[in-house]
Amino acid sequence: MDPAPEAANNDFVASFGTGCAEAAPDGLSEELKKQYSRAPVRDLNNPAAINLNIQREFNLTDYLMKAALENFPDNIAFISKDRTVAFSKLSELINQAGNYLLRHKVSVEKRVVLMLSDSLNFIILFLGAIKIGAVPVALPHNFREHELRYLLDDTRAALAVTDPDFYQSIKNICQELPWKTEVTVSQPIASVGSSLQEELPECETELSPAATTADDSAFWLYTQGSSGFPKAAVHIHRSPLYVCRAYAEELLKINRSDVIFSTSSLFTNLGVMEKIFFPLFTGASAILYQGQTSEELLDSLHVHRPSLMFASPDIYADILEHTDEYLEYPLDNVRQCIASGRTLPLAVQAGWAKNFGLDILNGLSSTEELYIFISQRPDSIKAGSIGLPVPGYSIRIEDKDGLPSGTGQIGELLVCGGSTAKEFWNKRKKTARSILGNWLDTGDKCLIDDEGFCFFAGRRDDMFFINKQWVSPIDIERLLNELPQVEQAAVVSAVDESSKLKLRAFIVLAKNYEPSSETAKEIKIQYNARQPVHMQIKWIEFVPQLPKSINGKLQRYKLR
């Protein structure tokens, strides 16, 4: 039986949000015509899309390693504290890692949890899992026990490989879960019969790739919890290749003579791209940096002399605070610095250029989109902006009705590219809200100026609507950080005694300042005197540090 005309038209209007047309079809009611006229007009296809020229049958690891062995087999792929590994040797290690996983009953589409330090073991297991058609899931070390139990249960992994320090806790949790997850360890320990280190040399160095497709699940990355509890973004085999073409090749022009230094951990989207896929695609070398202190960072920069530096804004700020020490180790070999994770403060960008003669390219990334999709360019940096869309990506700023926002107006940021996750694992409603056909609703608020440059205003969940005005916490925090008393600031909203929305600031004080009511009053007076009513702060709380995710993003929801 055919659907009623009105129901069919409703379906048409609902689906029109991802399409584009000039006029409403005949036969619609006046109400549906009104809906039609207000429907979001988004292109079905990305006009900036990059053609990857790959077949449907496609295995990511196999494709990249074949190209590497053909083009730069003797180049150094990875540099760690105690060894270097060429691409030819890396290919053998990946095959051994894949055979190790097969030995432990891992098969196509089975998940493999990797809870390992930034090491060669992590990389070969990650790539070996993809080659056999399994799905590696990278987890960080700093989750509390109840959080880790949830995530291990969520993955339903066939195997978990961990470092010795975490073996017993992971083993205990997995024994309580119904999925019969086997737990193995990377290095020998007394309580375990064998380890990856002992078994790997016994595994064959030949391995046939699984017959995967370009759209098969390749790996999971959990979001870092900047706006809520982590969710698993499921990425497919083609996605890293798209990022490599768009960012590594087109924007940064990474080549086989480059040495990559990245402070991002391998369990993050930034770390996976910068430390694994960029080297494999370009022939560059990646430093497997595991340092924790400024001294270790200094030493690594001095010894390895990288040409590309990827770091969080916090690390660039820390270097500026110790400029005299860092100037003893000139960065003359660095050709480009890149920052992501959050907005780069103007003072840091200006200070870096002044002291080191280098620009820092700021950009906006997301775990869901896999990497940076809006970025400043080496030859086009506009102060305060996050730049322009990366080649291969289109962006759109929408108002509350889904229509394009005007120039200079804050709206919802959507992006269309070839690296969007295909879903959030076991989160159907969240997937439906975020992945709109070819477009990703990023959850970010941005505006575009009359030259096309994008400015980040904050996360949608973080924005405030006070006195009929949108207020960006990013703007307020930037102004607070300019005060001499303030080291770091974060702003949230709260309801006052009159049930009106006001602003509360959490402040980490600069050195030589003590928390007191007098200090709070002084900061409020200095800040509020320069601001309109809707941007004024009512409460100030002093904290020793701000809650941040692994990759340095402020977890504002914890302050709320």
Order of alpha helices (4+ residues) and beta strands (2+ residues): alpha-alpha-alpha-beta-beta-alpha-beta-alpha-beta-alpha-beta-alpha-beta-alpha-beta-beta-alpha-beta-alpha-alpha-beta-alpha-beta-alpha-alpha-beta-alpha-beta-beta-beta-beta-beta-beta-alpha-beta-beta-beta-beta-beta-alpha-beta-beta-alpha-beta-alpha
